[in-house]
Amino acid sequence: MPHEYDDPITPEAIAAAARRAEGLARAKPEIPFERHVSVAVHETFCGCATSIEDEIEGGMSGLHAELLRAVGEHASGMARAERSEDWDEVDEASAQSFPASDPPAWVGGRARAIEQEND
């Protein structure tokens, strides 16, 4: 539901819109994430920050574009943080052992006998 004209654009409001976008994305992952961000911005911020400014400027206003960018970045950061929480000790050990867990590279050429040293 849109807010009144005097609602400030605060970090808390951007975080709330990001949470809304993230929730929409989880509910309908088939829809592009940018669309969820757009809906969340529309629902969270006053129409004067989006629709009215767009109409005045004859296209997407700078304020509207910045709201979309800020909310999108915040929501993306939340998603990355959520995925990193799923990381466990096994994932960490696997990542740390990566070079050692790869098989040796194939070295082309003919096989040679290894000569033993005579002492």
N, C-alpha and C positions, 0 to 999 in steps of 0.2 A: 504494500500500500504506500503510495507516495506521501512524502512529508510536506510540511508547510514551507514557505519560501525562506524562512529565517533559519532553517536547519544548517548548522555548520558542517563543512566537510572536514572530518577529523580522522586521525589514525584509527580510532575505534570504529567509526562508520565504514571505513575502507575494509577493516578486518571483518566486520559483520557482513559486508557484501561479498567478501572473499569466501567466508564460511558458507554463505548461501549458494554461491557459484559452485563450490566444491560439493555441496549436498545435491544440487541439481545434476552435476556431472556423475555422481555415484548412482543416482536414480535412473538416469538416462544416458549411459555412456555412448550410445550410438549417435547422439547429437554432438556437433562440434563444440569443443570447450569454449570457444569465443562466443558462441550463442548463449551459453549458460552465463558467462560473464556479463554479457549485454543485458540479459534478463535481470540478473542480480543488481546491476547498477540501476536499472530502471525502477526496480522495486525498492531499493534502499535510499536513493537520493531523490530530492525534489525535482520535479519536471523543469524547474527554472535552470537547473544545472545541466539538463540534457536536452529535452525537446524544445523548450523555449529558446535556449541559446543556439541550438542547431537552426531553428527557424530564422532567428535574427541574422546569423552568419551565412545563411543560404547553403548549408551543408553541415557536416559534423563539426561542431565547435571545438576549439582547442581544449576547453574545460572538459567536454564530454570525452574527447580522445584521451586526455590525461587520466580521467577517472577509469576508463576501460583499461588503460595500461597499468595503473597502480593496482587495481583490483585483480587483474589477470596475473600480475607478478606475485602478488601476495598469495593468491589461491594456488598458483604453481609451486611456490615455496612450501605451502602447507602440504601439498601432495608429495613433494620430495621428502619432507620431514617424516611424513607418515610412512612412506616406503622404507626409509632408513631405520625406522623403529622395528621393522620386521626382520632386520639383519640380526643374525645370531652368531654364536661362537663358531659353528660349523662353517657358515658363510665367510666369516673372517679368516679362519684357518685356510679355507680353500683359496681365498683371494691372496693371502700371504704366501702360499706355496705355489703360486701360479707358474713361475719359471721352472721350478723343480718338477712340477707335475707333467710338464710337456715331454713327450718322447724325444730322444735325440734326433737331430736332423739327419737325413740320409746323406751320406757322403759318397758320391759316385767314384768309380775307379775300380781297379782290380784288387782283389784280396791279396795281401802279402803275408808271408809267414813272419812271425816275430822271432828274431834270433836271440838266443840266450847268451849272456856274457859268460865267458869262461874265466874263472878266477884262478 
